[in-house]
Amino acid sequence: MSTPDPKLLLAWYDSHARTLPWRVPPQPAGRRVLPDPYRVWLSEIMLQQTTVAAVKGYFDDFTRRWPSLADLAAADLDDVLRAWAGLGYYSRARNLKACANAVVADHGGAFPDNETELRKLPGIGAYTAAAIAAIAFDRPAVVVDGNVERVVSRLFRLTEPLPGSRPLIREKATLVTPNHRPGDFAQAMMDLGATICTPRKPVCGLCPWEKSCLVAHDADVAQFPRKAPKTARPTRHGTVFVVFQADGSVLLRKRPEKGLLGGMAEVPGTEWTAQSADHAEKFAPFICTKWTKLNRPVEHTFTHFHLVLSVWTGVADHANQTIDKHWWSSREAVAGEALPTVMRKVLKAAEPHRPGL
């Protein structure tokens, strides 16, 4: 095996770089025009555990509403959560706001240009710090995301399964990471994994490192990187109550600030527990006299567990009847509420029972 040559990858990137809204494309003769660190940071936070296709619309919306870091720092957290709704992993949105506040308060509104200081900021871990340092400031840094893990595992035929192989993957990635054009190289590695060295059907014949790769064209290339067997997700159960008013508005409340989906909006409901039980009596008598239970539960899978929700719908006994710390969201307003995906599923399932249809 010949050592993968970074120059070959950079030359490929110069011709095949993806066009992305947060990216400055490669420049002629290897010159580098540095992107806005705010846009790099925002995109990297959004892209965690999510796809480029899912992020593009959110990124455009965020940068339109909050064009600069200072604008985001001045924003209301609830507005940020509403804008983030549907993107998932909502602690990222809270850390996004906390990080913007910290950069403005402690760094004069300018991101630090090195990994050590970047890692001190809320929501920025090892990968994100390296990515910002390399892409936004052209600092030499080893940037290892899921795409890079796949590329490196195949290049060196690393048979130890993830996550145990990560230290070795980083060691091998360090061997091929140059000091020259580190920002472009980091993005080239990401693009190679996203467009050529794909999970299921890599196009080895188009790869600039084909001759250096130990698994190129092998029948088992798609088996790299190896992965440890997944443990089964436990199932949790709960009951939710979709309460409508005669005008079609729906009753919502805010989840606790800390914990899963912290600070997001939801319809009232029970705790999510390991045991299946319908607890309609805990909420039902308080605001509606007649309830309808949907025939099918709503299901949603989180990272660490699967959730099954029984859904009850009803119409409030009296107009404008309220409960402390709850509010009525109109037909028009509910689309803009900070509702996580699981709650939007609940409301969609209950929609046929909304008054006035």
N, C-alpha and C positions, 0 to 999 in steps of 0.2 A: 504493500500500500504506500502510495506517495502521500506526503503531508498535504492536507487541503490548503490551497493557496488563497489567502484573503483577496488578493488582487483579482483573481478569476471571479469571485463572488461579487466584488464591487463593480467590475466591468459588466456583469450580468445585470446588476441592480441599476446601473446607469441607463440601461435600455429597457428594463422591464419593471421599474418601480411602480407600485400601485398608486393611483391618485386618491388621496384621502383628505378630508376637509381640514385635518389638523397638521398636515404634513407640508413641508417645503421640499419640492422635488430636488433630485440631485442636479448639481450645476455643472456646466462645461468645465473641462480640465480639472475636475475634482474640487473646484472652489466650493466653499460651504457658506450658504446663507442660513444663519441660525433662526429657527422658528421662535415664536413667542412662548416662553416657558409656561405661561398660564395655559395655553392651548395644549401643550404637550402633557402637562400634569393632568388637566381635565380629561383628556382622552385616555390616558393610562388608567386613571381611577375608574372611568366608565367601562373600559375594556376588560376589567377583572371579572372572570367567570362569565363573560358575555361575548357575543360575536360582533364583528365589525358591522355587519348588516343591521343588527339590533341597535347599535350605538349611534349611527350616523344621524338619525333624526333627532335624538336627544341632544347630541352635541350641537347641532345647528340651533336647536331651540334655546339651549343654555347660553350659547355665545351671542345669540340675538338679544336675549333678555338681560344677560350680564356680560357685556363685552370685555370686561377686564376683571382682574382679581379684586380690585377695590370695589367694583360693583357687586361682586358676589359676597364679599365680606359685609357689605352694607345691607344685603338682602335679609328678609325675614326667613327664619329656618322653616317655618310652615310652607312658605312659598317654594323653597328649595325642595322640600319633600314632595309637594304636589307636582313639581316639574319632573321629579325623579320617578314618580309612581309608574309601575310597570316594568322598570328596568331591573328590579330585584336586588337582593343583598343590600338592604336599606341602611345598614350601618355605614356603608360607603358614603351615602348622602350626608349623614350627620358628620362623619369625619371630613367630608369635603368642605362643609361650612366651617368646622373647627379649624381646619388647616388654613383656609383663607383668612380667618380671623387672626391666627397665629403669625402668618407671614406679614400681614399688615401691622400687627402690634409689635412684633419682635424683630422684624427684618426690613422695616421701612417699605413694605409692599413689594419687595423683590425677592424671588426665590434664591436660596443659597445655591452655589454652583458646584457643590461637591457632595458625594454620597454620605459622608459622616453627618453633616449638618442637615441634609435632607431627611435622613432617617429619624431625626429628632421630632419631625413634624407629625401631627395626627394623621393616621391613615396611610403613611408612607413606609413601606417595608423595604426589604433588601432589593427585590426586583424593581419596584417603582423608583427607588432612589437611583439605581444604576441606569434605568431607562431615561430618567430626566437628565441626569448628569451627562450621559452620552449624547442624547438627541438634542436637548435644548442648549447644552454648553460645550459640546464636542470634547468632553473629558473622557479619557480612556476608562472604560468600565466594562465588566463582563455582564451582559444582559441575558438572562435565561428565563424565557417564558415557556409556555407549552409547545409552541412551534419550535423553539430552539432545542428543547428537550428531545423532541422527535428527530430533528436533523442530526444532532450530535450522537444520539443513541444508534442511529443507522450508520453514520459515518464510521464510527469506531466499533460497531457491532457489540454494544454493551448488553450483556445478557441478564445482569442483575435487574430485578423488577423495580419499578417505582413503588413507593417513594424512596426506598432504600438506596437507589442508584443516584440520587440527586447530587451528593457530594462529588461522585466520580464524573457525572455529566458536567458539573461546573469546572472541575479540573481540566477536562478535555476541551471545554469551550474556551477556557483561558489560553490553551495552546494555540488556538486559531484566531483569537481576537487581536487585531492589530492596534497600534497606537495611532496610526494614520487613519483619518476619517472614521473615528469610532461611532459617531452618530449614524452615518450612512451605513456602516457595517451592521450595527444593531438592527436597523430597519431592513437591511438586506436579508439578514437571517430570518426575521419574522416573515418577510415576503416569500422567501424560499419555502418555508414550512407551510405557508398558507396557500401557495399557488402551484408548487412543483412537488415538494416532499410532503404530500397530503396524507392524512391518516390511512385511507383505505386503498387508493389507487394512485400511488406516486408515479410521476412521469419521469422516470430516471433518465431517459434519453435526452431530455431537455435541461438536465441539471448541470450547472457549471462545475460541480464537484463529482460528477459521475465516476471518473477514473480513480478518485481517491476514496470512494465509499465502499465499505466492506460488505454491504448487503444490496448494492444496486443490482436490480433485475432479479434478485433471488425470489423464489416462490413465497418465502415467508417474510418478505420485507414489511408487509403490513402488520406483522406481529411485534414490530419495534416501534416505540419502546415497550419492553415487557412490563406488565402491570400485575401487582399482587391481586389475588382474588378479592372481590368486593364483599364486604360484610352486608348482610341483609339489613335494610332500613326497617326500624320498628314502625308500627302504625299507631297513630293517636286519633282520638275521637272527640268530637264536640258537637254542640248544638248552637245554631245561630237563629236569630229572630229578625226577619225583615218586616219592619213596621212601616206601613204607608199611611199618609193622610189622604183625604178624599181628592185633593188636588194632585196627587201623584208624588209628592215629596216623600223622602225616606228618612228614617231616624238613624243618625250616626253618632259615634263617640270616638274619642281619641285613645289609642293604646298607651300604656305607660311609656315614659320616655326611654327607660332602659329595657333591654331585652330584645327578643325577636320582634321585628317590625316596629321597633320603638318609635313612638310619636306619629305613627301612621293612623289613618282613619279606618274604622270598621263598623259593621253593624253589630248590635249587642249580641252577646253570646256567652256560653259557659267556658270554663277552662278546657284546655286540650289535654286529655288524659289517656292513659294506656287502655282503660276499660271503656267499652261501648255502652253508652247509656243516653237516653233521651230525657233531658231535664226541662221540658217545656214549662212545667209548673213553677220553676224558679223565676221566670220572667213573664209568662203569659198572662196571669191574672192582673198584672199591674196596669196595663195600658190597652189591651184588647179583650173583648169577650169571646170572639170567635177566631179560631186559628185553623189554618190549613197546612198540613205537612206535605211537602213535596215527595213524590213517589221515589225519586232517586236522590241520593246524597250528592254533595259536591266533593270532589276529591282533588287534592293538590299535593305535589311532592316537593318538599324542601330538601336541602342538602343532607340533613341527618335524619329525617323521618318523613313518613307519608301521612297525610291528614285526611280524615273522612268526616265531613260535616253534615249532620241532619239539618234540614232547612225548614223552618216554619214561617209562614207569611200571615199577616193580618192587617186590618185597617183600624187605626186609632179610634177609640170610642168618641172622642171629642176633638174638634178642630183645635189646633195649636197646643194640644196637651203635650207637656214636656217633662223630661226627667233631668235631674241635675247632671251636669257635665255631658249632656247629649245635645244634639241640635238637629233641626230639620233641614235637609238639603233638597232644594227644588229639582225638578226635572232637568232644568238647564244647568244648574250648578254642580250636580253630582259628577259630571264628566271631569270637572276640574279639581275634585277632591283628591287628597293624598291617599288614595285607596290602593293597597297592594293587589297583586294579580289574583290572589285567592278570594279577596272580597269582591272583585269585579266578576269573578266566576259566580259567586253567590248571587249578586244582583242580576246577572244575566239569567240565571236559572229561575229567579223569582219574577222576572219581568212580565210574564203572562198574567200574573196576579195583581199587577199595579192598577189601581183605579184609573178610569178614564180612557183605557185603551179601546 
